[in-house]
Amino acid sequence: MSNPHSASQWRIPVLLALIAAAFLIFSGVAIALYEENIYRAQQVKDFTEQASILAANETAAVVFGDRKAAQEYVDAMKVNPELQAVAVYDRSGRLMASTSRVGPVPYDLGNISQLSKLGLLAISVPVAQQKVKIGTVYIWATEETPQRRTARYLGIGLLVVMGALVLIVLGVSQRALARANRELEARAESLAVLNLQLQTEMEERRKTEEALRQSQKMEAIGQLSGGIAHDFNNLLMIAMGNLQLLQRRLGEDAKPLARYIESAEEGLRRAANLTQRLLAFARRQPLTPRPVNLSGLIEGMRELIDQSVGHRVETALKLDAQWSTLCDVNQMENVILNLAINARDAMPDGGKLSIETTDLSGLTPPLGADGFATGDYIELRVCDDGEGMSEDTRRQAIDPFFTTKPMGQGTGLGLSTAFGFVRQSGGYLGIESAPGSGTIITILLPRSTSDESPQT
């Protein structure tokens, strides 16, 4: 016969065990549900962060419509195995880049529900520039596999073991996810660097194309003005010759008409001078090049420059160049004097004019310097601290007949003539200026290899 007291003593531990088991089962279910909610929330957070990183990296690609760069960023997301599909859409809802493990990504946002029907976790993040939405990033990820959910609920009977196993699995998953995130961040940083390089290259390409257009424009203007000037000069010579013949034929009878003939000849001489300046711009004027030391040439013009700019302009010379260049001395003097007068006109209230020469060895071609080879050059810089020029004025400064001076105070051929002479001499002329910051005219002339003694 059994002992009721012993049975009672046995039932109490069993009851306590059952209560403990029930508590453990209840706790296990609650923990399972709690962990499920936490896991889903973490997945949403992690994938949202990844989508946000991708959206930030895709900004430049969406702005410039660069599908290749956009696809590179999307391909970088493949390192995360939980991502089933990634898509980037532009402002109009058209697909720019995508990758998918589950099926085709819809071409436009109107059919976006195709992937959503697969029961995947869908994350969308806007692509914005300065808080303005310019596109959308979509990520579809595996929320949780059915096998994992089944295994978790079957493990409620073995709470301790399964709990430990779940913790281990979660720990491993978190470490793997953290590692994947670190790899993704490293890839994102690398892509950001590539994006910056791409933007730099695009800016350099834009500047190169602009310089090429300017060079082609000046070449076309030069050919047109050169042809017109050449033909017009021939007509002027005919008129000048006929005036001289008329004066000889009339002899003494020409004296009453001398004033009119001289006035006509003066007009023809001015017109001829104008055509010569046009020919200089078109690089068709006859030159007599010889080795010239620019430093010595400018030093010899010091008094002429001072007289031309007046007492209100301080002139500073820094003549360090020792090499000689091959050019026409008279034309070079005209260019220097013309640049000095332009600087004076830019400083109506006075200022400082600096003229500098420097020897430059192994100089690389400036941007837009067509036909300009690397080598040794003499640099001439004419700087003033005057009013400066706007960007539009700077771009048109060397165009023939362009002038900012009042009507009748300038022909607009000074800089264009200097430009044509420098190019005809194998050099380069550049202009740096901004309103209120003065102007710097830079002339580069190739070093002369002639053995002839340089002119000074």
C-alpha positions in Angstrom: 0.0 0.0 0.0 1.4 3.3 -1.0 2.1 6.1 1.4 -0.2 9.0 0.8 2.3 11.3 2.4 5.0 10.1 0.1 2.6 10.5 -2.9 1.8 14.0 -1.8 5.5 14.7 -1.5 6.0 13.3 -5.0 3.1 15.3 -6.5 4.4 18.6 -5.2 7.7 18.4 -7.1 5.9 17.2 -10.2 3.4 20.0 -9.9 6.2 22.4 -9.4 7.9 20.8 -12.5 4.7 21.1 -14.5 4.3 24.7 -13.4 7.9 25.3 -14.2 7.5 23.5 -17.6 4.3 25.5 -18.3 6.0 28.6 -17.3 8.9 27.7 -19.4 6.7 26.9 -22.4 4.7 30.1 -21.9 7.9 32.0 -21.5 9.3 30.2 -24.6 6.3 31.1 -26.7 6.4 34.7 -25.4 10.1 34.9 -26.0 9.7 33.3 -29.4 7.1 35.9 -30.4 9.1 38.7 -28.8 12.2 37.6 -30.6 10.2 37.4 -33.9 9.1 41.0 -33.5 12.6 42.1 -32.6 14.1 40.2 -35.5 11.7 41.7 -38.0 12.2 45.2 -36.6 16.0 44.7 -36.8 15.7 43.5 -40.3 13.6 46.5 -41.3 16.1 48.8 -39.6 19.2 47.2 -41.2 17.7 47.1 -44.6 16.4 50.6 -44.3 20.0 51.7 -43.4 21.4 49.9 -46.4 18.7 51.4 -48.6 19.6 54.9 -47.2 23.3 54.4 -47.9 22.5 53.2 -51.4 20.2 56.2 -52.0 22.9 58.6 -50.8 25.4 57.0 -53.2 23.0 57.0 -56.1 22.2 60.8 -55.9 24.9 61.9 -58.4 24.1 59.0 -60.8 20.3 59.9 -60.8 21.0 63.6 -61.2 23.3 63.0 -64.3 21.3 60.0 -65.6 24.4 57.8 -65.4 22.9 54.3 -65.5 26.4 52.7 -65.5 27.4 54.3 -62.2 23.9 53.5 -60.8 24.3 49.8 -61.7 27.7 49.6 -60.0 26.2 50.8 -56.8 23.4 48.3 -57.1 25.8 45.4 -57.9 27.7 46.2 -54.6 24.5 45.2 -52.7 24.8 41.6 -53.9 27.2 40.8 -51.0 24.2 40.5 -48.7 22.5 37.1 -49.4 19.3 38.2 -47.7 18.7 40.8 -50.4 16.5 39.2 -53.0 16.0 42.3 -55.3 17.3 45.9 -55.5 16.0 48.6 -57.9 16.7 52.3 -58.4 14.1 54.5 -60.2 14.4 58.1 -61.4 12.1 61.0 -60.8 9.7 59.9 -63.6 9.5 56.4 -62.1 11.6 54.7 -64.8 14.1 52.0 -63.8 17.7 53.0 -63.8 19.5 50.0 -62.3 18.4 46.7 -60.7 19.5 43.2 -59.6 17.2 40.3 -58.6 17.4 36.7 -57.4 13.6 36.0 -57.6 12.3 37.4 -60.9 12.3 40.3 -63.2 12.2 43.8 -61.6 9.4 45.9 -62.9 10.5 48.6 -65.4 8.3 51.3 -63.8 6.8 52.0 -60.4 3.3 51.3 -61.8 4.0 47.5 -61.6 5.9 47.5 -58.4 3.4 45.1 -56.8 4.8 42.2 -58.8 7.6 41.6 -56.3 5.6 42.5 -53.3 3.3 39.5 -53.9 6.2 37.1 -53.1 6.0 37.8 -49.4 9.3 39.6 -49.2 10.1 42.5 -46.9 9.9 45.6 -49.0 11.8 48.8 -48.1 11.6 52.0 -50.1 13.8 55.1 -49.5 13.7 58.3 -51.5 16.8 59.6 -53.4 17.0 63.3 -52.6 19.1 66.2 -53.5 18.9 69.2 -51.2 15.8 67.7 -49.6 14.1 67.4 -53.1 13.1 63.9 -54.1 14.7 62.9 -57.4 14.2 59.2 -57.4 13.4 56.1 -55.3 15.4 53.1 -54.0 13.6 49.8 -53.4 14.9 46.7 -51.6 13.1 43.4 -51.3 14.6 41.0 -48.6 13.7 37.7 -47.1 11.8 38.5 -43.9 12.1 35.0 -42.4 12.2 31.5 -43.9 9.4 29.1 -43.1 12.0 26.5 -42.0 13.3 28.8 -39.5 9.9 29.6 -38.1 9.0 25.9 -37.8 12.3 25.0 -36.2 11.8 27.8 -33.6 8.3 26.6 -32.6 9.3 22.9 -32.5 12.1 23.8 -30.2 9.7 25.1 -27.5 9.8 21.5 -26.0 13.5 21.8 -25.5 13.6 25.4 -24.3 17.0 25.4 -22.8 18.8 23.8 -25.7 16.8 25.5 -28.4 17.0 28.8 -26.6 20.8 28.5 -26.5 20.8 27.4 -30.1 18.7 30.4 -31.1 20.9 32.7 -29.2 24.0 31.2 -30.9 22.3 31.4 -34.4 21.2 35.0 -33.7 24.7 35.8 -32.5 26.3 34.3 -35.6 23.7 36.0 -37.9 24.4 39.4 -36.2 28.1 39.0 -36.6 27.6 38.0 -40.3 25.3 40.9 -40.8 27.7 43.3 -39.1 30.5 41.9 -41.2 28.4 42.3 -44.3 27.5 45.9 -43.3 31.2 46.7 -42.8 32.0 45.3 -46.2 29.1 47.3 -47.7 30.2 50.5 -45.9 33.8 49.9 -47.2 32.4 49.3 -50.7 30.2 52.4 -50.3 33.2 54.5 -49.4 35.1 53.1 -52.3 32.2 53.9 -54.6 32.0 57.4 -53.1 35.7 58.0 -54.0 35.0 56.7 -57.5 32.0 59.0 -57.8 34.1 62.0 -56.8 36.7 61.1 -59.4 33.9 60.8 -62.0 32.6 64.2 -61.1 36.1 65.6 -61.4 36.6 64.0 -64.8 33.3 65.3 -66.0 34.2 68.8 -64.9 37.6 68.6 -66.7 35.8 67.3 -69.8 33.4 70.2 -69.7 36.2 72.7 -69.4 38.1 70.9 -72.3 35.0 71.0 -74.5 34.4 74.6 -73.7 38.1 75.4 -74.6 37.8 73.5 -77.8 34.6 75.4 -78.8 36.4 78.7 -78.1 39.4 77.6 -80.1 37.2 76.6 -83.0 35.3 79.8 -82.8 38.4 81.9 -82.9 39.8 79.9 -85.8 36.6 80.4 -87.8 36.6 84.2 -87.0 40.3 84.4 -87.9 39.8 82.8 -91.3 36.8 85.0 -92.1 38.4 88.2 -90.9 41.8 87.3 -92.5 40.2 86.7 -95.9 38.2 89.9 -95.8 41.2 92.0 -94.6 43.4 90.6 -97.3 40.9 91.4 -100.1 40.1 94.8 -98.6 43.8 95.6 -98.3 44.2 95.0 -102.1 41.3 97.3 -102.8 42.9 100.0 -100.5 46.2 99.7 -102.4 44.4 100.2 -105.7 42.7 103.3 -104.3 46.0 104.6 -102.8 47.8 104.0 -106.1 45.1 105.8 -108.1 45.3 108.8 -105.7 49.0 109.1 -106.2 48.7 108.8 -110.0 46.0 111.5 -109.9 48.3 113.8 -108.0 51.1 113.3 -110.4 48.9 113.8 -113.5 47.5 117.0 -112.2 50.9 118.3 -111.2 50.6 122.0 -110.3 46.8 121.9 -110.9 46.6 119.5 -107.9 47.5 122.2 -105.3 43.9 123.4 -104.8 42.9 119.8 -104.3 45.9 118.8 -102.1 43.9 119.1 -98.9 41.3 116.7 -100.1 43.8 114.3 -101.6 45.8 114.2 -98.3 42.6 113.7 -96.3 41.7 110.8 -98.6 45.2 109.3 -98.3 45.1 109.6 -94.5 41.7 107.7 -94.4 43.2 105.0 -96.6 46.3 104.7 -94.4 44.0 104.3 -91.3 42.0 101.7 -93.2 45.2 99.9 -94.2 46.3 99.9 -90.5 43.0 98.4 -89.6 43.4 95.6 -92.1 46.9 94.9 -90.8 45.5 94.5 -87.4 42.9 92.1 -88.7 45.6 90.2 -90.5 47.6 90.0 -87.3 44.5 88.5 -85.5 44.1 86.0 -88.4 47.9 85.2 -88.2 48.5 86.2 -91.8 50.6 89.3 -91.3 54.2 89.2 -92.6 56.6 89.0 -89.7 60.3 89.3 -89.3 61.1 87.0 -86.4 64.5 87.1 -84.7 65.8 86.1 -81.3 64.6 88.6 -78.7 65.4 88.8 -75.0 62.0 89.9 -73.6 63.6 91.2 -70.3 66.0 93.5 -72.2 63.2 94.6 -74.6 60.9 95.6 -71.8 63.7 97.3 -69.9 64.4 99.4 -73.0 60.7 100.4 -73.1 60.5 101.4 -69.5 60.4 105.2 -70.2 57.8 104.7 -73.0 55.6 102.6 -70.8 55.8 105.1 -67.9 54.8 107.9 -70.3 52.0 105.9 -71.8 50.3 104.9 -68.5 50.7 108.3 -66.8 51.8 109.4 -63.3 48.8 107.9 -61.6 49.8 104.4 -62.4 52.8 102.9 -60.6 54.8 100.6 -62.8 56.7 97.7 -61.4 59.1 95.5 -63.5 60.3 92.1 -62.4 62.3 90.8 -65.3 63.8 87.4 -64.4 63.8 85.7 -67.8 67.2 85.1 -69.3 66.3 83.0 -72.4 65.4 84.5 -75.7 62.4 83.8 -77.9 61.9 84.1 -81.7 59.5 86.9 -82.6 59.0 90.2 -84.5 60.5 92.9 -82.3 58.3 95.7 -83.6 55.1 93.7 -83.2 56.2 92.5 -79.7 56.8 96.1 -78.6 53.3 97.0 -79.9 51.8 94.1 -77.9 53.5 95.1 -74.7 52.6 98.8 -75.1 49.0 97.9 -76.0 48.6 95.7 -72.9 50.0 98.5 -70.7 47.5 101.0 -72.1 44.7 98.5 -71.6 45.8 98.1 -67.9 45.9 101.9 -67.5 42.3 102.2 -68.9 41.2 99.6 -66.4 42.5 101.8 -63.6 40.9 105.2 -64.1 41.6 106.2 -60.5 45.2 105.0 -60.7 46.8 101.8 -59.4 49.7 99.4 -60.0 50.9 97.9 -63.2 53.2 94.9 -62.9 55.2 93.4 -65.8 57.0 90.2 -65.1 59.1 87.8 -67.2 60.1 84.2 -66.1 61.9 81.3 -67.7 59.7 78.1 -67.5 61.3 74.7 -68.1 59.3 71.7 -69.2 56.0 73.5 -69.2 52.9 71.4 -69.9 50.2 72.7 -72.2 47.5 74.9 -70.5 43.9 73.8 -70.9 42.6 74.7 -74.3 46.0 75.5 -75.8 45.6 73.8 -79.1 48.9 72.8 -80.7 50.9 73.9 -77.6 53.7 71.4 -77.0 55.5 70.7 -73.7 58.9 72.4 -73.6 60.8 75.5 -72.5 58.9 78.8 -72.6 59.4 82.5 -71.6 56.4 83.7 -69.6 55.3 87.4 -69.8 52.7 88.5 -67.3 51.0 91.9 -67.3 49.0 92.4 -64.1 46.8 95.3 -63.0 44.7 95.9 -59.9 41.9 97.6 -61.8 38.2 97.0 -62.2 38.5 93.5 -63.7 36.2 91.8 -66.1 33.1 89.6 -65.8 33.3 86.1 -67.1 31.3 86.9 -70.3 33.6 89.9 -71.0 36.7 87.8 -70.4 35.5 85.2 -72.9 34.9 87.8 -75.6 37.9 89.9 -74.9 40.0 88.6 -77.8 37.1 88.7 -80.3 37.7 91.2 -83.1 35.9 94.6 -82.6 34.7 93.6 -79.1 35.3 96.5 -76.7 33.8 97.8 -73.5 34.9 101.4 -74.2 32.5 104.1 -75.3 31.9 104.6 -79.0 34.9 106.1 -80.8 37.4 105.4 -77.9 38.5 101.9 -79.0 38.5 99.6 -82.1 38.3 96.4 -80.1 41.3 95.0 -82.0 44.0 95.5 -79.3 43.8 92.1 -77.6 42.7 90.3 -80.7 45.8 91.6 -82.5 48.0 90.5 -79.6 46.3 87.1 -79.6 46.9 86.6 -83.3 50.6 87.7 -83.1 51.3 85.4 -80.2 49.7 82.4 -81.8 51.5 83.2 -85.1 54.7 83.2 -83.1 54.0 79.8 -81.7 52.9 81.0 -78.3 49.8 81.2 -76.0 47.8 84.1 -74.6 45.5 83.6 -71.6 43.4 86.0 -69.5 42.5 85.7 -65.8 40.1 88.3 -64.4 37.2 88.8 -62.1 35.2 91.9 -61.2 37.1 93.9 -58.6 40.1 91.6 -58.7 42.1 93.1 -61.6 43.3 91.3 -64.7 46.3 89.2 -65.5 47.4 88.7 -69.1 49.8 85.7 -69.5 51.8 85.2 -72.7 53.9 82.1 -73.2 56.5 82.2 -76.1 58.7 79.2 -76.9 62.4 79.4 -76.1 64.6 80.2 -79.1 67.2 77.6 -80.1 68.8 80.0 -82.7 72.5 80.8 -82.3 71.9 84.4 -83.5 72.5 87.0 -80.8 69.2 88.1 -79.3 67.8 91.6 -79.8 67.1 93.6 -76.7 
